[in-house]
Amino acid sequence: MRRVMNHENYLAMKTDQVSEDLLNSDMNELKIAAKKFVNDAMKLKGLGFGTTFLQWLASFAAIYLLILDRTNWKTNMLTSLLVPYIFFSLPHVLFGFLRGEFGKWVAFITVVLRLFFPRHFPDWLEMPGSLILLLVVAPNFFAHTLRGSWVGVAMCLIIGCYLLQEHIRASGGFRNSLTQSHGISNTLGIILLLVYPIWSLVLHFV
């Protein structure tokens, strides 16, 4: 009788030990899965931050080149393409702000000045004025559907590639584009136009 009870106690202890081992194994697997999830989330967060940072950088580079072109750059390139580039690359915060009441007032004042005071309307304000008008009146298909898709990013890449090759051609070669007056800043500004769309398309298709 005592031998039977000892055997039962042994089986119970063995069962408890197996259950505890299984529980520990499950807990370890859960810990590994949690760590992997946190690491993946941090990586994705880092990539998202990098995309946002490059988007801001590209937008400011395009605005810089647009202002430069209307003041002292003076080139025969089709720099009006910077307007749709800014439209597609502008961060959502700025885009929403300029598409709201503030942008409507700026667009209204621009139209009034252009219609009734054309002689007092400076030439360098034409492109910024066109940009504000485009932001305000663009249909939702362009403002939200295309802007938030890879199509808008691809448009930015095409525009950036065109401006870079035209700038190098107008400068007489890549070396000259880095040595002429304002050449370095202009070339780097155009290169920054390419970094954001390339990065975004790589993340989209990978």
Contacts in CASP RR format, 6 or more apart in sequence:
PFRMAT RR
TARGET T0000
AUTHOR 0000-0000-0000
METHOD contacts of the structure
MODEL  1
MRRVMNHENYLAMKTDQVSEDLLNSDMNELKIAAKKFVNDAMKLKGLGFG
TTFLQWLASFAAIYLLILDRTNWKTNMLTSLLVPYIFFSLPHVLFGFLRG
EFGKWVAFITVVLRLFFPRHFPDWLEMPGSLILLLVVAPNFFAHTLRGSW
VGVAMCLIIGCYLLQEHIRASGGFRNSLTQSHGISNTLGIILLLVYPIWS
LVLHFV
47 203 0 8 1.000
48 203 0 8 1.000
50 199 0 8 1.000
51 196 0 8 1.000
51 199 0 8 1.000
51 200 0 8 1.000
51 203 0 8 1.000
52 91 0 8 1.000
54 195 0 8 1.000
54 196 0 8 1.000
54 199 0 8 1.000
54 200 0 8 1.000
55 89 0 8 1.000
55 91 0 8 1.000
55 196 0 8 1.000
55 200 0 8 1.000
56 91 0 8 1.000
57 192 0 8 1.000
57 195 0 8 1.000
57 196 0 8 1.000
58 89 0 8 1.000
58 156 0 8 1.000
58 192 0 8 1.000
58 193 0 8 1.000
58 195 0 8 1.000
58 196 0 8 1.000
58 197 0 8 1.000
59 86 0 8 1.000
59 89 0 8 1.000
59 90 0 8 1.000
59 91 0 8 1.000
59 94 0 8 1.000
61 189 0 8 1.000
61 190 0 8 1.000
61 192 0 8 1.000
61 193 0 8 1.000
62 82 0 8 1.000
62 85 0 8 1.000
62 86 0 8 1.000
62 89 0 8 1.000
62 193 0 8 1.000
63 86 0 8 1.000
64 189 0 8 1.000
65 73 0 8 1.000
65 79 0 8 1.000
65 82 0 8 1.000
65 163 0 8 1.000
65 186 0 8 1.000
65 189 0 8 1.000
65 190 0 8 1.000
65 193 0 8 1.000
66 79 0 8 1.000
66 82 0 8 1.000
66 83 0 8 1.000
66 86 0 8 1.000
66 127 0 8 1.000
66 128 0 8 1.000
66 131 0 8 1.000
67 124 0 8 1.000
67 128 0 8 1.000
68 182 0 8 1.000
68 186 0 8 1.000
69 75 0 8 1.000
69 79 0 8 1.000
69 82 0 8 1.000
69 127 0 8 1.000
70 123 0 8 1.000
70 124 0 8 1.000
70 125 0 8 1.000
70 126 0 8 1.000
70 127 0 8 1.000
70 128 0 8 1.000
71 124 0 8 1.000
72 182 0 8 1.000
73 182 0 8 1.000
73 186 0 8 1.000
75 167 0 8 1.000
75 170 0 8 1.000
76 170 0 8 1.000
77 163 0 8 1.000
77 166 0 8 1.000
77 167 0 8 1.000
77 170 0 8 1.000
78 162 0 8 1.000
78 163 0 8 1.000
78 166 0 8 1.000
79 127 0 8 1.000
79 163 0 8 1.000
80 127 0 8 1.000
80 130 0 8 1.000
81 159 0 8 1.000
81 160 0 8 1.000
81 162 0 8 1.000
81 163 0 8 1.000
82 127 0 8 1.000
82 159 0 8 1.000
82 163 0 8 1.000
83 127 0 8 1.000
83 130 0 8 1.000
83 131 0 8 1.000
83 134 0 8 1.000
84 134 0 8 1.000
84 155 0 8 1.000
84 159 0 8 1.000
85 155 0 8 1.000
85 156 0 8 1.000
85 159 0 8 1.000
85 160 0 8 1.000
85 193 0 8 1.000
86 131 0 8 1.000
87 131 0 8 1.000
87 134 0 8 1.000
87 135 0 8 1.000
87 138 0 8 1.000
87 142 0 8 1.000
87 147 0 8 1.000
88 146 0 8 1.000
88 147 0 8 1.000
88 152 0 8 1.000
88 153 0 8 1.000
88 155 0 8 1.000
88 156 0 8 1.000
89 156 0 8 1.000
89 196 0 8 1.000
89 197 0 8 1.000
90 98 0 8 1.000
90 135 0 8 1.000
95 135 0 8 1.000
95 143 0 8 1.000
95 147 0 8 1.000
97 103 0 8 1.000
98 106 0 8 1.000
98 132 0 8 1.000
98 135 0 8 1.000
98 136 0 8 1.000
99 135 0 8 1.000
99 136 0 8 1.000
99 143 0 8 1.000
100 136 0 8 1.000
103 132 0 8 1.000
103 135 0 8 1.000
103 136 0 8 1.000
104 136 0 8 1.000
106 129 0 8 1.000
106 132 0 8 1.000
107 129 0 8 1.000
107 132 0 8 1.000
107 133 0 8 1.000
107 136 0 8 1.000
107 137 0 8 1.000
110 125 0 8 1.000
110 129 0 8 1.000
110 132 0 8 1.000
110 133 0 8 1.000
111 133 0 8 1.000
113 120 0 8 1.000
113 121 0 8 1.000
114 121 0 8 1.000
135 143 0 8 1.000
146 152 0 8 1.000
146 155 0 8 1.000
150 200 0 8 1.000
150 201 0 8 1.000
150 204 0 8 1.000
150 205 0 8 1.000
153 196 0 8 1.000
153 197 0 8 1.000
153 200 0 8 1.000
153 201 0 8 1.000
153 204 0 8 1.000
154 197 0 8 1.000
154 201 0 8 1.000
156 193 0 8 1.000
156 196 0 8 1.000
156 197 0 8 1.000
157 194 0 8 1.000
157 197 0 8 1.000
157 198 0 8 1.000
157 201 0 8 1.000
159 193 0 8 1.000
160 190 0 8 1.000
160 193 0 8 1.000
160 194 0 8 1.000
160 197 0 8 1.000
161 194 0 8 1.000
163 190 0 8 1.000
163 193 0 8 1.000
164 187 0 8 1.000
164 190 0 8 1.000
164 191 0 8 1.000
164 193 0 8 1.000
164 194 0 8 1.000
167 177 0 8 1.000
167 186 0 8 1.000
167 187 0 8 1.000
167 190 0 8 1.000
168 174 0 8 1.000
168 177 0 8 1.000
168 187 0 8 1.000
171 177 0 8 1.000
171 180 0 8 1.000
171 183 0 8 1.000
171 187 0 8 1.000
177 183 0 8 1.000
177 186 0 8 1.000
177 187 0 8 1.000
178 184 0 8 1.000
178 187 0 8 1.000
END
